[in-house]
Amino acid sequence: MSVVGLRPTPLFAIAALSTFGLMPFTVAFMMGTNNKLLKYAEKAKKDDLSVTETEDVDGLLKRWTFLNGVRGLFPLAGAVAAGIAIVA
């Protein structure tokens, strides 16, 4: 039994892994998009974006928004798993 009276369960492990899982997800799925957006941001500072590149940025922002929404589910899943573990 732990100090606070809760016994460790697999749900606590799931909670921890899902919460920290957002980091590998970010590196694996979002870094390419982030790097492209940063490249376009530097180019935009010089007012050097073409119409095609502006359209590319719009697509990249939509992709980033979707991926960031998915990434936000990792801590949510961790919180749900921890909540269930606490009341179980």
ZADRENKE-111931 format. One line per 5 residues: number of its first residue (from 1); for each residue x, y, z of N, C-alpha, C. Coordinates in pm, 1 decimal. Example, Ala and Ser with C-alpha at 12.3 -4.5 7.8 and 13.67 -1.06 7.14 Angstrom:
BEGIN
1> 1319.0,-569.0,780.0,1230.0,-450.0,780.0,1320.0,-330.0,780.0; 1285.0,-225.0,708.0,1367.0,-106.0,714.0,1290.0,3.0,787.0
END
This chain:
BEGIN
1> 84.8,-116.8,0.0,0.0,0.0,0.0,89.5,123.4,0.0; 50.3,225.1,-76.1,133.0,344.9,-85.8,106.8,440.2,29.9; 181.5,547.8,32.8,172.6,644.8,141.8,32.7,704.1,153.4; -31.8,730.7,41.5,-163.7,794.0,45.3,-276.3,692.0,54.5; -245.1,567.2,64.4,-347.4,465.5,80.5,-400.6,406.9,-49.4
6> -344.6,447.4,-161.7,-386.5,391.6,-290.2,-290.9,281.0,-329.6; -345.4,174.3,-379.0,-255.0,69.6,-425.8,-231.8,89.9,-575.4; -109.7,67.2,-618.2,-79.2,88.0,-759.4,-158.7,-9.0,-846.6; -207.9,39.9,-954.2,-280.7,-43.8,-1049.5,-228.5,-14.7,-1189.5; -261.2,-100.6,-1282.4,-220.9,-73.0,-1421.1,-279.4,58.0,-1473.0
11> -390.0,102.4,-1416.4,-447.8,228.6,-1462.3,-356.1,347.5,-1434.9; -284.3,343.7,-1321.7,-190.4,451.2,-1294.6,-76.6,450.3,-1396.8; -32.2,331.9,-1434.8,72.3,321.9,-1537.8,20.9,374.0,-1671.4; -101.6,337.9,-1704.4,-162.7,387.4,-1828.2,-174.1,539.3,-1823.1; -213.3,592.4,-1707.4,-224.9,736.9,-1691.8,-90.7,805.3,-1715.8
16> 13.5,750.9,-1657.3,146.3,811.0,-1672.7,196.1,800.0,-1816.7; 182.4,683.6,-1875.4,231.1,663.4,-2011.8,155.8,748.3,-2112.7; 25.6,759.5,-2095.8,-50.3,839.7,-2191.5,-20.3,987.9,-2175.1; 4.6,1030.6,-2053.8,38.4,1171.1,-2032.4,173.5,1204.6,-2093.7; 272.5,1120.0,-2070.1,404.7,1144.8,-2126.1,414.6,1104.8,-2273.0
21> 315.2,1032.4,-2323.3,315.8,988.9,-2462.5,304.4,1101.5,-2562.0; 263.4,1218.6,-2516.8,250.5,1328.9,-2611.2,385.8,1375.0,-2664.7; 491.5,1353.0,-2589.3,623.9,1396.4,-2636.4,670.9,1315.3,-2757.2; 669.5,1181.5,-2752.2,709.3,1107.0,-2872.3,614.7,1133.4,-2990.2; 486.1,1152.7,-2960.9,390.3,1185.4,-3067.2,430.0,1316.2,-3134.2
26> 464.7,1415.0,-3053.9,504.0,1544.7,-3107.0,626.1,1531.8,-3196.7; 725.1,1459.5,-3149.3,847.6,1443.5,-3226.8,820.5,1365.0,-3355.5; 745.1,1257.3,-3344.9,723.2,1169.8,-3460.0,630.0,1229.9,-3565.0; 525.9,1299.7,-3520.2,423.2,1341.5,-3615.1,412.8,1491.8,-3638.4; 466.7,1572.6,-3547.8,446.1,1716.5,-3560.8,572.0,1795.4,-3594.4
31> 689.0,1741.2,-3570.1,811.3,1818.1,-3590.1,831.4,1859.3,-3735.8; 797.6,1773.1,-3827.7,810.9,1808.8,-3969.1,723.2,1927.5,-4004.5; 599.4,1923.7,-3958.3,506.7,2034.4,-3982.8,556.6,2160.9,-3914.1; 600.3,2149.0,-3789.8,652.7,2264.5,-3716.7,771.1,2326.8,-3790.0; 862.9,2243.6,-3835.5,981.9,2294.6,-3904.4,946.2,2365.3,-4034.6
36> 851.6,2309.8,-4109.9,808.1,2374.8,-4234.1,742.4,2509.3,-4204.1; 658.6,2512.7,-4100.5,593.4,2638.5,-4064.2,695.7,2743.3,-4019.9; 796.7,2700.9,-3945.7,901.0,2795.0,-3904.2,979.7,2847.8,-4024.1; 1004.5,2761.0,-4121.4,1075.0,2803.5,-4243.1,992.9,2908.8,-4317.3; 862.4,2883.2,-4330.5,775.4,2979.8,-4397.2,763.0,3109.1,-4316.6
41> 767.0,3100.2,-4185.1,758.8,3220.3,-4101.4,880.3,3309.7,-4125.1; 997.2,3248.8,-4135.7,1117.6,3327.4,-4164.0,1107.9,3393.6,-4301.2; 1055.3,3318.8,-4395.7,1040.9,3372.7,-4530.1,936.8,3485.3,-4532.7; 831.0,3470.5,-4454.3,726.0,3572.1,-4449.9,776.4,3702.1,-4387.6; 871.8,3693.0,-4296.6,930.0,3814.3,-4236.7,994.8,3902.3,-4342.8
46> 1040.5,3839.2,-4449.2,1105.7,3912.1,-4558.7,1005.6,3946.3,-4669.4; 875.6,3920.8,-4644.2,770.5,3940.9,-4745.8,805.1,3869.7,-4875.5; 848.3,3746.2,-4861.5,896.8,3671.0,-4976.2,815.5,3543.0,-5000.1; 688.8,3540.4,-4957.9,604.7,3421.7,-4978.9,524.9,3436.5,-5107.7; 526.1,3331.4,-5187.6,444.0,3330.2,-5308.5,302.3,3285.9,-5272.9
51> 212.4,3296.2,-5368.7,73.8,3252.9,-5347.2,69.4,3103.6,-5318.2; 148.7,3026.4,-5388.5,153.4,2881.7,-5366.7,202.5,2849.7,-5226.5; 303.8,2922.1,-5181.1,356.0,2899.3,-5046.5,253.4,2939.0,-4940.1; 177.7,3044.0,-4966.4,72.2,3084.1,-4872.6,-32.3,2974.4,-4861.7; -64.7,2911.9,-4973.5,-159.0,2799.5,-4971.8,-98.9,2680.9,-4896.2
56> 30.0,2658.6,-4913.5,98.0,2552.2,-4839.0,88.7,2578.6,-4688.7; 109.3,2704.0,-4648.9,101.8,2740.3,-4507.6,-38.2,2712.8,-4453.9; -140.8,2746.5,-4531.9,-278.4,2720.0,-4488.4,-299.0,2570.5,-4463.9; -249.8,2487.4,-4555.0,-261.3,2342.7,-4538.2,-183.9,2292.5,-4417.6; -64.1,2346.7,-4399.0,17.0,2306.9,-4284.2,-48.5,2347.4,-4152.8
61> -110.3,2465.0,-4149.7,-178.9,2508.6,-4027.5,-299.4,2419.9,-3996.3; -370.4,2376.5,-4099.4,-483.5,2284.8,-4077.1,-432.0,2150.9,-4023.3; -322.4,2102.6,-4080.5,-263.7,1977.0,-4032.7,-216.1,1991.9,-3888.4; -148.3,2104.0,-3858.4,-98.4,2127.2,-3723.9,-214.0,2134.2,-3624.2; -322.9,2201.2,-3661.7,-438.8,2212.2,-3573.2,-496.3,2074.8,-3541.8
66> -509.2,1990.0,-3643.3,-560.6,1854.7,-3621.7,-467.6,1775.2,-3531.3; -337.1,1776.4,-3563.3,-241.0,1700.4,-3483.9,-234.7,1751.0,-3339.8; -245.3,1880.9,-3321.0,-243.2,1935.2,-3185.9,-367.8,1891.8,-3108.2; -480.9,1879.8,-3176.5,-601.3,1827.8,-3111.9,-582.5,1683.3,-3067.5; -522.1,1603.4,-3154.6,-493.0,1463.9,-3118.7,-396.2,1459.7,-3001.3
71> -293.6,1544.1,-3006.4,-194.1,1547.9,-2899.9,-257.8,1586.1,-2766.3; -357.5,1670.9,-2770.0,-426.8,1711.0,-2648.3,-505.5,1598.5,-2583.5; -534.5,1493.4,-2659.5,-608.2,1380.1,-2603.8,-521.5,1293.0,-2513.1; -390.6,1300.1,-2529.6,-301.4,1218.5,-2446.0,-316.4,1252.4,-2296.9; -302.2,1380.4,-2256.6,-320.5,1409.6,-2114.5,-464.1,1389.1,-2067.9
76> -559.1,1409.5,-2157.2,-698.5,1384.3,-2121.0,-718.1,1236.5,-2087.9; -663.5,1149.3,-2171.6,-672.3,1005.7,-2144.8,-601.9,971.3,-2013.3; -488.3,1036.6,-1987.9,-417.7,1014.2,-1861.7,-500.3,1056.6,-1742.1; -567.3,1169.6,-1752.6,-651.0,1217.6,-1642.5,-770.0,1124.7,-1618.6; -829.9,1077.0,-1725.2,-943.3,984.2,-1711.7,-897.2,853.8,-1646.8
81> -785.2,799.9,-1694.0,-733.4,675.1,-1637.9,-698.9,693.2,-1490.0; -636.9,805.3,-1454.2,-602.7,830.3,-1313.6,-729.2,846.7,-1230.8; -827.8,916.7,-1283.9,-953.9,934.1,-1210.7,-1022.2,802.3,-1185.1; -1025.1,715.8,-1284.9,-1086.3,584.2,-1267.5,-1007.2,503.8,-1166.0; -874.9,511.3,-1172.3,-790.0,437.5,-1077.0,-813.2,485.3,-933.8
86> -835.8,614.0,-917.5,-856.0,667.6,-783.2,-987.6,620.9,-722.7; -1093.5,620.9,-803.3,-1224.4,582.5,-749.5,-1246.2,432.2,-747.7; -1162.7,357.8,-821.2,-1180.0,212.2,-827.7,-1133.5,144.3,-700.8
END
